[in-house]
Amino acid sequence: MSLRLDAVDVLSKWDAPDDRADRLRRAYLTHLAAHEDGMLKACPEAHVTASAVIVDPARGQVLLTLHAKVRKWLQTGGHCEPVDRTVAEAALREAREESGITGLTLLAGGAPVGLDRHHTPCAVHLDVQYVALAPPGSTELISEESLDLQWFAFDALPTGTDDSVRALVTRAREVL
């Protein structure tokens, strides 16, 4: 199965938690039906991306990255690559690359927990969001894409964190 077909399958089966998420889900499916390259950065109009908020449930914390280009605290994530077989695999790859943590696993049975559509300098990102569990005792390592990595309590996110990250952290707590 191709990455695009995996995304269509995942989004078709996903039980959206509310009307807003369901509208986004349907918009993503419409985009993928209209754009053969809709999963990749090469699609200039919009493309599907994959992200994961990394959690340490024992400490009640999430790991956020101070993104070098955006200069905001965000979950890990980014563009899908041709080597990715699934959207979940893309989210895990991005999480490992940006956090330096190996052994991450996806929660919620590997299903997405949310969707977020946002504008970036390259195009509109149609983000498929996951929750990743950090193994006990894991150590993070800042990548070139980050200015900083920090653990934050679920209810003490940094000032200026946008609503999409706050909503994702709330969903992560619910999944736990």
NORDACOR-V590024 format. One record per residue. N is the residue number from 1. RES is the residue in one letter. PHI is phi in degrees with one decimal (* if undefined). D_CENTER is the distance of its C-alpha to the mean C-alpha in Angstrom with 1 decimal. Layout:
n:N res:RES phi:PHI d_center:D_CENTER
n:N res:RES phi:PHI d_center:D_CENTER
This chain:
n:1 res:M phi:* d_center:21.2
n:2 res:S phi:-78.7 d_center:19.4
n:3 res:L phi:-58.8 d_center:15.7
n:4 res:R phi:-61.7 d_center:16.5
n:5 res:L phi:-66.0 d_center:18.5
n:6 res:D phi:-61.9 d_center:15.8
n:7 res:A phi:-61.0 d_center:13.4
n:8 res:V phi:-61.0 d_center:16.6
n:9 res:D phi:-63.3 d_center:17.4
n:10 res:V phi:-60.2 d_center:14.2
n:11 res:L phi:-70.0 d_center:14.2
n:12 res:S phi:-67.3 d_center:17.9
n:13 res:K phi:-90.7 d_center:18.0
n:14 res:W phi:-67.9 d_center:15.2
n:15 res:D phi:-91.8 d_center:17.1
n:16 res:A phi:-62.9 d_center:15.7
n:17 res:P phi:-74.5 d_center:16.6
n:18 res:D phi:-157.6 d_center:18.3
n:19 res:D phi:-63.0 d_center:19.9
n:20 res:R phi:-60.1 d_center:17.4
n:21 res:A phi:-64.7 d_center:14.5
n:22 res:D phi:-69.0 d_center:17.1
n:23 res:R phi:-63.4 d_center:18.2
n:24 res:L phi:-63.0 d_center:14.7
n:25 res:R phi:-55.6 d_center:14.6
n:26 res:R phi:-65.7 d_center:18.1
n:27 res:A phi:-64.7 d_center:17.4
n:28 res:Y phi:-61.3 d_center:14.7
n:29 res:L phi:-63.7 d_center:17.4
n:30 res:T phi:-63.0 d_center:20.1
n:31 res:H phi:-60.0 d_center:18.3
n:32 res:L phi:-66.8 d_center:17.9
n:33 res:A phi:-69.4 d_center:21.6
n:34 res:A phi:-90.5 d_center:22.8
n:35 res:H phi:-130.7 d_center:21.1
n:36 res:E phi:-59.0 d_center:21.5
n:37 res:D phi:-98.4 d_center:19.4
n:38 res:G phi:-65.6 d_center:16.7
n:39 res:M phi:-92.1 d_center:13.9
n:40 res:L phi:-114.3 d_center:15.0
n:41 res:K phi:-56.5 d_center:15.5
n:42 res:A phi:-64.0 d_center:19.1
n:43 res:C phi:-80.6 d_center:18.8
n:44 res:P phi:-73.0 d_center:19.9
n:45 res:E phi:-70.2 d_center:19.6
n:46 res:A phi:-167.5 d_center:15.9
n:47 res:H phi:-152.0 d_center:13.4
n:48 res:V phi:-76.0 d_center:10.4
n:49 res:T phi:-121.5 d_center:7.3
n:50 res:A phi:-134.1 d_center:4.4
n:51 res:S phi:-139.7 d_center:1.4
n:52 res:A phi:-147.9 d_center:3.7
n:53 res:V phi:-88.7 d_center:6.5
n:54 res:I phi:-91.2 d_center:9.6
n:55 res:V phi:-121.8 d_center:12.6
n:56 res:D phi:-121.7 d_center:16.3
n:57 res:P phi:-64.2 d_center:18.0
n:58 res:A phi:-64.1 d_center:21.5
n:59 res:R phi:-94.2 d_center:21.1
n:60 res:G phi:65.0 d_center:19.2
n:61 res:Q phi:-133.5 d_center:16.7
n:62 res:V phi:-121.3 d_center:13.2
n:63 res:L phi:-98.5 d_center:12.6
n:64 res:L phi:-117.1 d_center:11.5
n:65 res:T phi:-111.5 d_center:12.2
n:66 res:L phi:-84.6 d_center:14.7
n:67 res:H phi:-63.3 d_center:13.5
n:68 res:A phi:-63.5 d_center:16.7
n:69 res:K phi:-83.8 d_center:16.8
n:70 res:V phi:-82.1 d_center:15.4
n:71 res:R phi:58.9 d_center:17.1
n:72 res:K phi:-134.2 d_center:14.9
n:73 res:W phi:-77.7 d_center:13.2
n:74 res:L phi:-135.5 d_center:9.4
n:75 res:Q phi:-73.7 d_center:6.6
n:76 res:T phi:-71.5 d_center:6.3
n:77 res:G phi:155.6 d_center:4.9
n:78 res:G phi:165.9 d_center:7.3
n:79 res:H phi:-70.4 d_center:9.8
n:80 res:C phi:-73.9 d_center:10.7
n:81 res:E phi:-118.7 d_center:14.1
n:82 res:P phi:-56.4 d_center:17.2
n:83 res:V phi:-76.7 d_center:17.3
n:84 res:D phi:-73.8 d_center:14.3
n:85 res:R phi:-88.6 d_center:15.8
n:86 res:T phi:-138.1 d_center:13.0
n:87 res:V phi:-65.5 d_center:9.5
n:88 res:A phi:-60.7 d_center:9.0
n:89 res:E phi:-62.7 d_center:10.9
n:90 res:A phi:-63.6 d_center:8.9
n:91 res:A phi:-62.5 d_center:5.8
n:92 res:L phi:-66.2 d_center:8.7
n:93 res:R phi:-60.0 d_center:10.6
n:94 res:E phi:-61.3 d_center:8.4
n:95 res:A phi:-62.3 d_center:8.3
n:96 res:R phi:-64.5 d_center:12.0
n:97 res:E phi:-61.3 d_center:12.9
n:98 res:E phi:-85.4 d_center:11.7
n:99 res:S phi:-106.6 d_center:13.0
n:100 res:G phi:75.5 d_center:15.9
n:101 res:I phi:-91.5 d_center:15.5
n:102 res:T phi:-95.0 d_center:16.7
n:103 res:G phi:81.5 d_center:16.9
n:104 res:L phi:-67.0 d_center:13.5
n:105 res:T phi:-130.8 d_center:13.3
n:106 res:L phi:-86.4 d_center:11.0
n:107 res:L phi:-90.8 d_center:12.5
n:108 res:A phi:62.7 d_center:13.6
n:109 res:G phi:65.9 d_center:15.2
n:110 res:G phi:80.3 d_center:12.2
n:111 res:A phi:-89.4 d_center:11.4
n:112 res:P phi:-63.8 d_center:8.5
n:113 res:V phi:-112.6 d_center:9.2
n:114 res:G phi:-168.8 d_center:8.5
n:115 res:L phi:-134.9 d_center:8.4
n:116 res:D phi:-146.7 d_center:8.9
n:117 res:R phi:-107.4 d_center:11.3
n:118 res:H phi:-146.8 d_center:12.3
n:119 res:H phi:-87.3 d_center:14.9
n:120 res:T phi:-132.1 d_center:14.8
n:121 res:P phi:-59.5 d_center:17.9
n:122 res:C phi:-88.1 d_center:17.2
n:123 res:A phi:174.2 d_center:16.4
n:124 res:V phi:-79.1 d_center:14.6
n:125 res:H phi:-98.7 d_center:10.8
n:126 res:L phi:-104.9 d_center:10.0
n:127 res:D phi:-85.2 d_center:6.3
n:128 res:V phi:-104.2 d_center:5.5
n:129 res:Q phi:-107.7 d_center:3.7
n:130 res:Y phi:-126.0 d_center:5.3
n:131 res:V phi:-117.8 d_center:7.7
n:132 res:A phi:-113.5 d_center:9.4
n:133 res:L phi:-94.7 d_center:13.0
n:134 res:A phi:-82.7 d_center:14.8
n:135 res:P phi:-65.8 d_center:18.3
n:136 res:P phi:-55.5 d_center:21.3
n:137 res:G phi:75.6 d_center:22.6
n:138 res:S phi:-70.0 d_center:19.8
n:139 res:T phi:-120.5 d_center:20.0
n:140 res:E phi:-85.4 d_center:17.5
n:141 res:L phi:-141.1 d_center:18.4
n:142 res:I phi:-67.8 d_center:17.6
n:143 res:S phi:-96.4 d_center:16.8
n:144 res:E phi:-68.3 d_center:18.2
n:145 res:E phi:-83.2 d_center:15.0
n:146 res:S phi:-118.5 d_center:15.4
n:147 res:L phi:-87.1 d_center:18.5
n:148 res:D phi:-163.1 d_center:17.8
n:149 res:L phi:-130.6 d_center:15.8
n:150 res:Q phi:-146.4 d_center:17.0
n:151 res:W phi:-88.2 d_center:16.8
n:152 res:F phi:-129.8 d_center:17.3
n:153 res:A phi:-62.6 d_center:18.8
n:154 res:F phi:-51.7 d_center:16.9
n:155 res:D phi:-101.6 d_center:19.6
n:156 res:A phi:-138.0 d_center:20.1
n:157 res:L phi:-70.0 d_center:17.2
n:158 res:P phi:-65.1 d_center:18.5
n:159 res:T phi:-57.2 d_center:20.5
n:160 res:G phi:88.7 d_center:18.8
n:161 res:T phi:-63.9 d_center:15.3
n:162 res:D phi:-76.1 d_center:14.3
n:163 res:D phi:-61.4 d_center:14.3
n:164 res:S phi:-66.3 d_center:10.7
n:165 res:V phi:-69.6 d_center:9.7
n:166 res:R phi:-60.9 d_center:12.9
n:167 res:A phi:-64.7 d_center:12.2
n:168 res:L phi:-64.9 d_center:8.9
n:169 res:V phi:-64.4 d_center:11.2
n:170 res:T phi:-60.9 d_center:14.0
n:171 res:R phi:-65.1 d_center:12.3
n:172 res:A phi:-61.7 d_center:11.6
n:173 res:R phi:-61.5 d_center:15.3
n:174 res:E phi:-65.1 d_center:16.3
n:175 res:V phi:-65.2 d_center:14.9
n:176 res:L phi:-69.1 d_center:16.7
